[in-house]
């Protein structure tokens, strides 16, 4: 039971953490309705922090609100995963093309440092660290595009989609994609090279191919 005497903001965050963990652990299943009253009783709190936690989880992509019905755990199909990666491939490729024309030497240096750290964290036991570094690598590139709408759209995709994927396919949260370690090194290096040379066409091409390559491996994991 969570004490209602804790500060309102802290209580909301604790409730959101508990619910997030329950979703990622599979206690709440994809498609399951998240009834405020029931959850409040389970956690021993009022419905207010539960309501606010549901809004937070919706912003993360774990929960979706259905008009007149309530909130439920997001349920995404393999087809949804494929479509989202196809969108990411096109948008990140486009962003990388613009980034090749706008990226600064300081950002190139940071990308190379991230690339080096990624290479040092390819083993399965460092998977969570690898995921965070890889995210930063991609975010740095699409931010360097200097295209506000592209940056905002891709930021939303990266904020929501990995979490939705984990919630629906928990295996993807703990296991790297088979055979991707050396491929990632090669593809990331090719992206950096195109960006450093200012080659907008190649930067767009290699980034889109990189994301689509990951999609192929991911779809294989989901199929298993």
JODA-V804721 format. One record per pair of residues at least 12 apart in sequence whose ideal C-beta (glycine too) atoms are under 10 Angstrom apart, sorted by the first residue. I is the first residue (numbers start at 1). GAP is how many residues later the second one is. Records with the same first field share a line. If there is no record, write none. Layout:
I = GAP + GAP
//
This chain:
1 = 41 + 42 + 43 + 44
2 = 12 + 13 + 16 + 38 + 41 + 42 + 43 + 47
3 = 41 + 42
4 = 40 + 41 + 42 + 44 + 45
6 = 39 + 43
8 = 40 + 41 + 44
9 = 40 + 43
10 = 39
11 = 32 + 34 + 35 + 37 + 38 + 39 + 41 + 42
12 = 33 + 36 + 37 + 38 + 39 + 40 + 41 + 43 + 44
13 = 36 + 39 + 40 + 43
14 = 29 + 31 + 35 + 39
15 = 24 + 25 + 28 + 30 + 31 + 33 + 34 + 35 + 36 + 37 + 38 + 39 + 41 + 42
16 = 33 + 34 + 36 + 37 + 38 + 39 + 40 + 41 + 44 + 46
17 = 36 + 39
18 = 21 + 24 + 25 + 27 + 32 + 35
19 = 15 + 20 + 23 + 24 + 31 + 34 + 35 + 37 + 38 + 43 + 44 + 54
20 = 33 + 36 + 37 + 40 + 42 + 43 + 143 + 147
22 = 12 + 17 + 20 + 21 + 51
23 = 34 + 37 + 39 + 40 + 50 + 51 + 140 + 143 + 144 + 145 + 147
24 = 38 + 139 + 142 + 143 + 146 + 149
25 = 142 + 145
26 = 141 + 144
27 = 15
28 = 34 + 35 + 44 + 45 + 139
29 = 43 + 44 + 46 + 138 + 139
30 = 32 + 42 + 43 + 44 + 45 + 46 + 47 + 134 + 137 + 138 + 139
31 = 33 + 41 + 42 + 43 + 44 + 137
32 = 39 + 40 + 41 + 43
33 = 33 + 36 + 37 + 38 + 39 + 40
34 = 16 + 19 + 20 + 23 + 24 + 28 + 29 + 30 + 31 + 36 + 37 + 38 + 39
35 = 12 + 15 + 35 + 36 + 37
36 = 12 + 13 + 14 + 15 + 17 + 18 + 34 + 35
37 = 13
38 = 12
39 = 12 + 14 + 15 + 32
50 = 21
51 = 20
54 = 16 + 17
55 = 16
57 = 14 + 16 + 17 + 106 + 110
58 = 13 + 16 + 102
59 = 97 + 100 + 101
60 = 14 + 99 + 100 + 102 + 103 + 104 + 107
61 = 13 + 15 + 95 + 96 + 98 + 99 + 100 + 101 + 102 + 103 + 104 + 105 + 106
62 = 12 + 98 + 101 + 102 + 104 + 105 + 106
63 = 101 + 104
64 = 12 + 100
73 = 91 + 94 + 95
74 = 86 + 89 + 90 + 91 + 93 + 94
75 = 89 + 92 + 93
76 = 85 + 88 + 89 + 91 + 92 + 93
77 = 91 + 145
78 = 90 + 91 + 140 + 141 + 144 + 145
79 = 140
80 = 81 + 84 + 85 + 88
81 = 80 + 83 + 84 + 87 + 88 + 91 + 134 + 137 + 138 + 141
82 = 133 + 134 + 136 + 137 + 140
83 = 132
84 = 73 + 76 + 77 + 80 + 81 + 131
85 = 72 + 76 + 80 + 126 + 127 + 128 + 129 + 130 + 131 + 133 + 134
86 = 122 + 125 + 126 + 129
87 = 66 + 67 + 70 + 74 + 124
88 = 50 + 54 + 65 + 66 + 69 + 70 + 73 + 119 + 120 + 123 + 124 + 126 + 127
89 = 118 + 119 + 120 + 121 + 122 + 123 + 124 + 125 + 126
90 = 114 + 117 + 118 + 121 + 122
91 = 51 + 54 + 56 + 58 + 59 + 62 + 63 + 66 + 116 + 117 + 120
92 = 46 + 49 + 50 + 53 + 58 + 62 + 65 + 66 + 99 + 112 + 115 + 116 + 118 + 119
93 = 110 + 111 + 112 + 113 + 114 + 115 + 116 + 117 + 118 + 119
94 = 48 + 51 + 53 + 56 + 60 + 109 + 110 + 113 + 114
95 = 43 + 46 + 47 + 48 + 49 + 50 + 51 + 52 + 55 + 56 + 58 + 59 + 108 + 109 + 112
96 = 42 + 45 + 46 + 48 + 49 + 95 + 98 + 99 + 104 + 106 + 107 + 108 + 109 + 110 + 111 + 112 + 114 + 115
97 = 48 + 50 + 97 + 98 + 102 + 103 + 104 + 105 + 106 + 107 + 108 + 110 + 111
98 = 43 + 44 + 46 + 47 + 48 + 49 + 52 + 53 + 102 + 105 + 106
99 = 12 + 41 + 42 + 43 + 44 + 45 + 46 + 47 + 48 + 51 + 92 + 95 + 96 + 99 + 101 + 104 + 105 + 108
100 = 41 + 44 + 45 + 91 + 94 + 95 + 96 + 97 + 98 + 99 + 100 + 101 + 102 + 103 + 104 + 107
101 = 43 + 44 + 45 + 94 + 97 + 98 + 99 + 102
102 = 41 + 42 + 43 + 44 + 45 + 93 + 96 + 98
103 = 37 + 38 + 40 + 41 + 42 + 43 + 89 + 92 + 93 + 95 + 100
104 = 40
105 = 91
107 = 33 + 34 + 36 + 37 + 88
108 = 32 + 36 + 84 + 87 + 88
110 = 26 + 27 + 30 + 34
111 = 25 + 26 + 29 + 30 + 33 + 77 + 80 + 81 + 84 + 85
112 = 76 + 77 + 80 + 84
113 = 20 + 24
114 = 19 + 20 + 21 + 22 + 23 + 24 + 25 + 26 + 27 + 74 + 78
115 = 18 + 22 + 69 + 70 + 73 + 74 + 76 + 77
116 = 17
117 = 12 + 13 + 15 + 16 + 17 + 19 + 20
118 = 12 + 14 + 15 + 16 + 18 + 19 + 63 + 66 + 67 + 70
119 = 14 + 62 + 63 + 65 + 66 + 69 + 70
120 = 13
121 = 12 + 13
122 = 54 + 58 + 59 + 60 + 62 + 63
123 = 53 + 58
124 = 50 + 51 + 52 + 57
126 = 50
127 = 46 + 47 + 48 + 49
128 = 45 + 46
130 = 46 + 50 + 51 + 54
131 = 31 + 35 + 41 + 42 + 45
134 = 50 + 54 + 80
135 = 23 + 24 + 27
137 = 47 + 51 + 54 + 55
138 = 16 + 20 + 50 + 53 + 69 + 72 + 73
139 = 12 + 15 + 16 + 19
140 = 55
141 = 13 + 47 + 50 + 51 + 54 + 62 + 66
142 = 12 + 13 + 15 + 16 + 65
143 = 12
144 = 51
165 = 53 + 57
168 = 54
169 = 49 + 52 + 53
171 = 50 + 51 + 53
172 = 46 + 49 + 50
175 = 46
176 = 41 + 45
177 = 36 + 37 + 39 + 40 + 41 + 43 + 44
178 = 39 + 42 + 43 + 46
179 = 38 + 41
180 = 33 + 34 + 37 + 38
183 = 27 + 30 + 31 + 34
184 = 26 + 29 + 30
186 = 24
187 = 19 + 20 + 22 + 23 + 24 + 26 + 27
188 = 18 + 19 + 22
189 = 17
190 = 12 + 13 + 15 + 16 + 17 + 19 + 20
191 = 12 + 14 + 15 + 16 + 18 + 19
192 = 14
193 = 13
194 = 12 + 13
195 = 12
//
